[in-house]
Amino acid sequence: MSAGSGNLQDQPSPQLALSRRLNLLLDAAAEKRGYDVTFREVQDRLAERGVSMSRARWFYMKDGTRALVTDRKVLTAICELFDVDSSYLLDLGSDVLPRSIEARLEFVKALRVSRVQAFAARTLADVAPETLDAITDFLKHGMTATADGASESAQSNTEGGPPEGP
């Protein structure tokens, strides 16, 4: 392989790729409605579609551990639940995000920047211009890397909040 072309070690395992995608769906749904999607909600909504889901299976899918779930019926039902095209979970080789997920992630990034700016305006009112310039440069360069990494976070979803569709 030539330098700069990447290698297979840079690619996440299929289990981890599925985990990241599931967690993006959960994060986008939680951002949209203001609270986390619970396992019980997922289990109940999948059962309505004729798909059973054990707590253990759901959590190992979300964590990227154990065997890769390739059951088309299960993955398609999860996509339907979150209103995304089934290829999102069936084609792990694609880098294309569903538009709804991409829009939510961009919104969250903008919201975070806005919160940081509001906090900085309140906190740094009496700071020298040179210091503000240094902080601004750091935020411009550091926020891109941090925001990209945030979309890969795999946070556990807890039971709580009133049941509602994702």
PEBELBEL-V625793 format. One record per residue. N is the residue number from 1. RES is the residue in one letter. OMEGA is omega in degrees with one decimal (999 if undefined). NEAR is the number of other ideal C-beta (glycine too) atoms within 8 Angstrom. Layout:
n/res/omega/near
N/RES/OMEGA/NEAR
N/RES/OMEGA/NEAR
This chain:
n/res/omega/near
1/M/-178.8/4
2/S/178.9/4
3/A/177.5/3
4/G/-178.8/4
5/S/-180.0/6
6/G/175.5/6
7/N/-175.3/6
8/L/178.6/4
9/Q/179.3/4
10/D/-177.6/5
11/Q/176.5/6
12/P/175.7/7
13/S/177.1/8
14/P/178.2/8
15/Q/179.6/11
16/L/177.2/9
17/A/177.2/11
18/L/178.3/14
19/S/-179.9/13
20/R/-179.5/12
21/R/177.1/11
22/L/-179.4/12
23/N/173.7/12
24/L/177.0/12
25/L/-179.4/14
26/L/178.9/13
27/D/-179.9/13
28/A/178.8/13
29/A/179.5/11
30/A/178.5/12
31/E/-177.0/10
32/K/-174.0/8
33/R/174.3/8
34/G/176.3/5
35/Y/-174.1/7
36/D/170.3/9
37/V/-178.4/9
38/T/175.5/12
39/F/-177.8/10
40/R/177.3/8
41/E/-179.9/11
42/V/-179.1/13
43/Q/-179.0/11
44/D/-178.0/9
45/R/175.9/11
46/L/178.6/14
47/A/176.3/10
48/E/179.7/6
49/R/178.1/9
50/G/-178.4/6
51/V/177.1/9
52/S/-179.2/5
53/M/175.3/11
54/S/177.7/6
55/R/-178.4/8
56/A/-178.8/6
57/R/179.7/9
58/W/-177.1/12
59/F/176.5/9
60/Y/172.9/10
61/M/-179.5/11
62/K/-177.7/13
63/D/179.8/8
64/G/180.0/14
65/T/179.7/5
66/R/-174.4/4
67/A/176.6/4
68/L/176.0/7
69/V/-179.2/9
70/T/-178.8/5
71/D/-176.6/6
72/R/-179.1/8
73/K/179.7/8
74/V/-176.6/11
75/L/178.0/13
76/T/179.4/11
77/A/177.7/12
78/I/178.1/13
79/C/177.5/14
80/E/179.5/9
81/L/-178.1/11
82/F/175.1/10
83/D/173.6/7
84/V/178.9/10
85/D/-176.9/6
86/S/179.4/11
87/S/-179.7/7
88/Y/178.9/13
89/L/-178.9/12
90/L/-178.1/10
91/D/-177.2/6
92/L/178.8/9
93/G/-178.7/3
94/S/177.3/6
95/D/-175.7/3
96/V/174.8/4
97/L/172.8/9
98/P/-176.8/9
99/R/-178.9/6
100/S/179.3/9
101/I/179.4/13
102/E/179.8/9
103/A/178.6/8
104/R/179.8/12
105/L/177.6/12
106/E/178.4/8
107/F/180.0/9
108/V/177.4/11
109/K/-179.9/10
110/A/179.2/8
111/L/178.6/8
112/R/178.4/11
113/V/179.6/9
114/S/179.4/8
115/R/178.3/8
116/V/179.7/10
117/Q/179.8/8
118/A/178.3/8
119/F/-179.1/8
120/A/179.9/9
121/A/179.6/8
122/R/-171.6/7
123/T/-171.5/6
124/L/-175.9/10
125/A/-175.1/6
126/D/-178.6/3
127/V/-179.4/7
128/A/-179.7/5
129/P/179.9/5
130/E/178.4/6
131/T/177.3/9
132/L/177.3/10
133/D/-179.9/8
134/A/179.0/8
135/I/179.2/11
136/T/178.2/8
137/D/179.0/8
138/F/-178.8/8
139/L/179.9/9
140/K/-176.7/8
141/H/-178.7/8
142/G/-177.5/8
143/M/179.8/11
144/T/179.9/8
145/A/-179.4/8
146/T/-179.2/8
147/A/177.7/10
148/D/178.5/8
149/G/-179.1/8
150/A/-179.4/10
151/S/179.8/9
152/E/-177.7/7
153/S/178.1/8
154/A/-177.6/10
155/Q/179.7/6
156/S/178.5/5
157/N/-177.0/10
158/T/173.8/6
159/E/177.6/5
160/G/-179.2/6
161/G/-179.3/7
162/P/179.9/4
163/P/178.8/7
164/E/-179.8/7
165/G/178.8/3
166/P/999/13
